[in-house]
Amino acid sequence: MDWTNRIILDPAICHGQACIAGTRVLVSVLLDNLAAGWPEEEILASYPSIGTEDLKAAISYAADLARGRVVETPSAAA
């Protein structure tokens, strides 16, 4: 999915944090809700200004970020 049409990063909106275009719904909030196990229907009901494609865009955005950066984790042997 091409998330670039649905997610914006604009310093004048939400202090430059990634949000769904045309809204002030932060991508991080959507991802937090998904990670917490909220069903898609519940997220969409909580944020009526977004749709299913916006959730998919948020996941795609996160996947692109994960591919571009390595996060060090503690060693299991430590």
Secondary structure, DSSP 4 states (H G I P E B T S, - for coil): --GGGTEE--TTSGGG--EETTS--BHHHHHHHHHTT--HHHHHHH-TT--HHHHHHHHHHHHHHHHT-------TT-
